[in-house]
Amino acid sequence: MSYTINLTDGIMTFTIDRPEIRNAINIEVTEGLEKLVERAKHPLVRMVIITASGKQAFCSGGDLSVFHTLRTEQQAYGMLKRVSDVLYSIKTLPVPVVAIVNGVAVGGGCEIATACDYRLVWDHAKCGFIQGTLAITSGWGGGTYLLENLQHDKALKMLSEAKVYTAPELKELGWASAIIHEEQDIEIFFERMKNIHPDVHRAYKEMAIRKWQKTDLQERVEQEVQRCAVLWEKDPHHDAVDRFLNKPKK
């Protein structure tokens, strides 16, 4: 199993469980996220956590050994659209969604975390939108969400530099909601959340969703997906991925 879904005390936790490949996303994990969306709509669910196994990586993005077989714009669009749809569904869940970033999050991993309402980032984690190094843009909606969440110049900096940032840098940029130094920091965050009645959280989330609907967030994500699919087909992207997959192991 590449993922687990657990419900405890009203908190539903989705855990990516592919530590041997830095918790990269494949079709099975995508299917798991789709199941999460359906289960998280249950009235007993008051919060959702997305995290991953181990301490090394939250998510290294799409599994290149799987997705590199997609060569054309049409093939890429199908994959990008499916993942972007489930991330939009996660972003618009009626309850708070919290990413516990337990390690490296790059590329699509950053997109998943950015789709969440909060990002609790462990102090050893490094994260970044590195898609530019592969001659593509973000393609699961993460770029659109980043520009929605952060101050414009800081969001554009994260996207354009295509580099990884430390936890303190991520906090300064506004991407990290909090830096986690020990498990107790996570417990304190959720205890404070639990002090407020879940109907209040749902009401505030509804306000955010109404704003996103009025500003055509879903259509803006669709345009991001289409643009990434166009770049995906081009030689610079495939050449960059080939170099990445064939580089010597350290």
C-alpha positions in Angstrom: 0.0 0.0 0.0 1.4 3.4 -1.0 -0.7 5.4 1.4 -2.9 5.1 4.6 -6.0 6.9 5.7 -6.9 7.1 9.4 -9.6 8.9 11.3 -8.9 9.6 15.0 -10.8 12.1 17.2 -12.3 13.8 14.2 -9.0 14.3 12.4 -8.5 12.4 9.2 -4.8 11.7 8.3 -3.6 10.8 4.9 0.0 9.4 4.9 2.0 8.9 1.7 3.9 5.7 2.3 6.7 5.4 -0.3 9.7 6.3 1.7 12.0 4.2 -0.4 11.4 6.6 -3.3 11.1 9.8 -1.3 7.3 9.5 -1.2 7.0 10.3 -4.9 3.4 10.4 -6.3 2.3 7.6 -8.6 -1.2 6.5 -9.8 -1.9 4.6 -6.6 -1.2 7.6 -4.4 -3.4 9.8 -6.7 -6.2 7.3 -6.2 -5.7 7.5 -2.5 -6.0 11.2 -2.5 -9.3 10.9 -4.4 -10.5 8.5 -1.7 -9.5 10.9 0.9 -11.6 13.7 -0.6 -14.7 11.5 -0.5 -14.1 10.3 3.1 -13.2 13.7 4.3 -16.7 15.0 3.5 -18.2 12.9 6.3 -19.7 15.2 9.0 -17.6 13.6 11.7 -14.4 14.9 10.1 -13.4 18.2 11.6 -9.8 18.5 10.2 -7.6 16.8 7.6 -3.8 16.1 7.8 -1.7 15.3 4.8 1.8 14.0 5.6 4.2 11.2 4.7 6.2 8.3 6.1 9.7 8.8 7.6 11.6 12.0 8.3 13.5 12.3 5.0 10.8 13.4 2.6 7.3 14.8 2.5 7.0 14.3 -1.2 9.5 14.5 -4.0 6.8 15.3 -6.6 5.7 13.0 -9.4 7.4 9.7 -9.8 9.5 10.5 -12.9 10.1 6.8 -13.6 6.3 6.6 -14.1 5.4 10.0 -15.5 8.4 10.3 -17.9 6.6 7.7 -20.1 4.2 10.5 -20.9 5.6 12.2 -24.0 2.9 14.2 -25.7 0.9 17.3 -24.6 -2.3 15.2 -24.6 -0.7 12.4 -22.5 0.7 14.9 -20.0 -2.6 16.8 -19.8 -4.5 13.7 -18.7 -2.1 13.1 -15.8 -1.9 16.8 -14.8 -5.6 17.3 -15.0 -6.4 14.3 -12.8 -4.0 15.4 -10.0 -5.0 19.1 -10.3 -8.6 18.1 -9.9 -8.0 16.2 -6.7 -5.8 19.0 -5.3 -8.6 21.5 -6.0 -11.0 19.2 -4.2 -8.6 19.1 -1.3 -8.2 22.9 -1.3 -12.0 23.3 -1.2 -12.8 20.7 1.4 -15.2 22.2 4.0 -12.8 21.7 6.9 -9.2 22.9 7.6 -6.5 20.9 5.8 -3.0 20.8 7.3 0.2 19.6 5.6 2.7 18.3 8.1 5.9 18.6 6.0 8.1 16.0 7.6 11.1 16.4 5.2 12.0 17.5 1.6 9.1 18.7 -0.5 9.9 19.6 -4.1 8.0 20.1 -7.3 4.6 18.5 -7.0 5.3 17.9 -3.3 5.3 21.6 -2.9 2.1 21.9 -4.9 0.3 19.4 -2.6 1.4 21.3 0.5 0.4 24.6 -1.0 -3.1 23.4 -1.7 -3.5 22.9 2.1 -4.7 25.7 4.4 -1.7 25.3 6.8 1.8 24.1 6.4 3.6 22.9 9.5 7.2 22.5 8.4 9.8 20.5 10.3 13.0 22.4 11.0 15.1 20.1 8.9 12.8 20.2 5.9 13.8 21.9 2.6 11.2 22.8 0.0 10.9 24.4 -3.4 9.1 24.7 -6.7 12.0 23.2 -8.7 9.9 22.5 -11.8 11.8 25.2 -13.7 14.9 23.1 -13.6 13.0 20.5 -15.7 11.9 23.2 -18.3 8.2 23.1 -17.2 6.0 25.1 -14.8 4.0 23.8 -11.9 1.1 21.8 -13.4 -1.1 20.6 -10.5 -2.4 24.1 -9.5 0.4 24.8 -7.1 1.6 27.9 -8.9 -1.9 29.4 -8.9 -2.3 28.5 -5.2 1.0 30.0 -4.3 0.2 33.3 -6.0 -3.2 33.2 -4.2 -1.6 32.6 -0.8 1.6 34.7 -0.7 2.6 38.2 -1.4 3.0 38.5 -5.1 6.8 39.1 -5.3 7.5 36.4 -2.8 5.4 33.9 -4.7 7.0 34.8 -8.0 10.4 34.5 -6.4 9.7 30.9 -5.2 8.4 29.9 -8.6 11.0 31.6 -10.7 14.1 30.8 -8.7 13.3 27.0 -8.9 15.4 26.3 -5.8 14.9 24.8 -2.4 14.6 26.9 0.7 15.3 26.1 4.4 12.5 26.1 7.0 13.4 29.6 8.3 13.4 30.9 4.7 10.0 29.3 4.1 8.6 31.0 7.2 10.0 34.4 6.1 8.5 34.0 2.7 5.1 33.2 4.3 4.9 29.6 2.9 5.4 27.9 6.2 2.7 28.5 8.7 5.0 27.3 11.6 8.3 25.6 12.0 8.2 22.4 14.0 11.1 21.5 16.3 9.5 18.7 18.2 6.3 16.6 18.2 4.9 18.8 21.0 4.7 21.7 18.6 2.3 19.8 16.4 0.2 18.8 19.4 0.0 22.4 20.6 -1.2 23.5 17.1 -4.0 21.0 17.0 -5.0 21.5 20.6 -5.5 25.2 19.8 -7.5 24.3 16.8 -9.7 21.9 18.8 -10.5 24.7 21.3 -12.7 26.2 18.6 -16.0 24.6 17.7 -15.7 22.8 14.3 -18.7 24.8 13.0 -16.7 27.9 13.3 -13.8 26.4 11.2 -16.4 25.3 8.6 -17.9 28.8 8.4 -14.6 30.5 7.8 -13.6 27.9 5.2 -16.9 28.6 3.5 -15.9 32.3 3.3 -12.6 31.3 1.6 -14.3 29.0 -0.9 -16.9 31.7 -1.8 -13.9 34.0 -2.6 -12.2 31.4 -4.7 -15.4 30.7 -6.6 -15.9 34.4 -7.4 -12.4 34.8 -8.6 -12.5 31.7 -10.9 -9.8 29.8 -9.1 -10.7 26.6 -10.7 -10.4 28.1 -14.2 -7.1 29.7 -13.4 -5.8 26.2 -12.3 -7.1 24.8 -15.6 -5.0 27.4 -17.5 -2.0 26.4 -15.5 -2.5 22.7 -16.3 -2.9 23.5 -20.0 0.3 25.6 -20.1 2.4 23.0 -18.3 1.1 20.3 -20.7 2.3 22.4 -23.7 5.8 22.7 -22.1 5.8 19.0 -21.1 5.9 17.9 -24.8 8.8 20.0 -25.8 12.4 18.7 -26.1 13.9 20.8 -23.3 11.7 19.1 -20.7 12.4 15.5 -21.9 16.1 16.3 -22.2 16.2 17.7 -18.6 14.4 14.6 -17.2 16.7 12.3 -19.1 19.7 14.0 -17.6 18.1 13.8 -14.1 17.3 10.1 -14.4 20.7 9.2 -15.8 22.9 11.3 -13.5 25.4 9.3 -11.4 24.1 8.2 -8.0 25.9 9.8 -5.0 
